[in-house]
Amino acid sequence: GGKFDGQVWVSDGDGGVNNRVVRLNMTDGTNTLARHPDWVTGGTSDDTETFNSPHSIAYHEPSASLLVADRDNFRIDVLDAATGVKLSEWKNCLGNG
């Protein structure tokens, strides 16, 4: 097992209105995603602190970070996997056409 066994991260914004990333904890034995998340980050905007169509997530185990493809802001955000706090970003890397 790893540090985040039982944790699930979900990008909620591909074609939807939420534009957020949530972390859900499955270690309480309920085995359901229909519960209050451990943390939520995002919203709709093109500023540096919110998402605009977060599309994909990858977990980087050595740094305990999440890489989030923020498609309509044309960037990849790097989040602390434990807290959801934004650590850094790569701008203009997803192209716009």
C-alpha positions as CSV (number, residue, x, y, z in Angstrom):
1,G,0.0,0.0,0.0
2,G,1.0,3.6,-0.6
3,K,0.5,6.9,1.1
4,F,-2.8,7.5,-0.7
5,D,-4.4,4.0,-0.6
6,G,-8.2,4.5,-0.6
7,Q,-8.0,8.0,-2.1
8,V,-9.7,8.8,-5.4
9,W,-9.2,12.1,-7.3
10,V,-11.8,13.1,-9.8
11,S,-11.7,15.9,-12.4
12,D,-15.2,17.3,-12.7
13,G,-15.3,19.7,-15.6
14,D,-15.1,18.0,-19.0
15,G,-18.2,19.5,-20.5
16,G,-19.8,20.2,-17.1
17,V,-20.2,23.4,-15.1
18,N,-18.3,22.5,-11.9
19,N,-14.7,22.9,-13.2
20,R,-13.1,21.4,-10.1
21,V,-10.9,18.6,-8.8
22,V,-12.1,16.7,-5.7
23,R,-10.4,14.1,-3.5
24,L,-12.6,11.4,-2.1
25,N,-11.6,9.1,0.8
26,M,-12.7,5.5,0.4
27,T,-11.1,4.2,3.6
28,D,-14.2,4.6,5.8
29,G,-15.6,1.3,4.5
30,T,-18.6,2.8,2.6
31,N,-17.1,2.1,-0.8
32,T,-19.2,4.9,-2.3
33,L,-18.3,8.1,-4.1
34,A,-21.6,9.8,-3.0
35,R,-20.0,11.5,0.0
36,H,-18.5,14.8,1.0
37,P,-15.0,15.1,-0.5
38,D,-11.8,15.6,1.6
39,W,-11.1,18.7,-0.5
40,V,-12.3,20.6,-3.5
41,T,-10.4,23.1,-5.6
42,G,-11.3,25.0,-8.7
43,G,-14.2,26.9,-10.2
44,T,-14.8,28.6,-13.5
45,S,-12.3,31.2,-14.6
46,D,-9.2,31.8,-16.7
47,D,-7.2,33.1,-13.7
48,T,-4.3,31.1,-12.2
49,E,-6.3,29.8,-9.2
50,T,-9.3,28.2,-10.8
51,F,-9.9,25.7,-13.6
52,N,-11.6,25.9,-16.9
53,S,-12.4,22.4,-18.0
54,P,-10.0,20.2,-16.0
55,H,-9.7,17.2,-18.2
56,S,-7.2,14.7,-17.0
57,I,-5.3,13.8,-13.8
58,A,-2.1,12.0,-13.2
59,Y,-0.5,11.2,-9.8
60,H,3.2,11.7,-9.5
61,E,4.2,9.4,-6.6
62,P,7.8,10.7,-5.9
63,S,6.5,14.2,-5.3
64,A,3.0,13.2,-4.0
65,S,1.6,15.7,-6.6
66,L,-1.3,15.7,-9.0
67,L,-0.9,16.9,-12.5
68,V,-4.1,18.4,-13.8
69,A,-4.7,19.2,-17.5
70,D,-6.7,22.4,-17.4
71,R,-7.7,22.3,-21.0
72,D,-9.4,25.6,-21.6
73,N,-6.7,27.5,-19.7
74,F,-4.0,25.8,-21.8
75,R,-1.9,24.7,-18.8
76,I,-1.1,21.9,-16.5
77,D,-1.5,22.6,-12.8
78,V,0.6,20.8,-10.2
79,L,-1.4,20.3,-6.9
80,D,-0.4,18.9,-3.6
81,A,-2.2,15.5,-3.6
82,A,-2.9,15.7,0.2
83,T,-4.3,19.2,0.3
84,G,-5.2,20.4,-3.2
85,V,-3.0,23.4,-2.8
86,K,-1.6,24.6,-6.1
87,L,2.2,24.2,-6.2
88,S,3.0,25.4,-9.7
89,E,1.8,25.4,-13.3
90,W,3.1,24.9,-16.9
91,K,1.5,27.6,-19.1
92,N,0.7,27.4,-22.8
93,C,1.4,23.7,-23.1
94,L,-1.9,22.4,-24.3
95,G,-2.2,24.5,-27.4
96,N,-5.3,26.3,-28.6
97,G,-5.9,24.9,-32.0
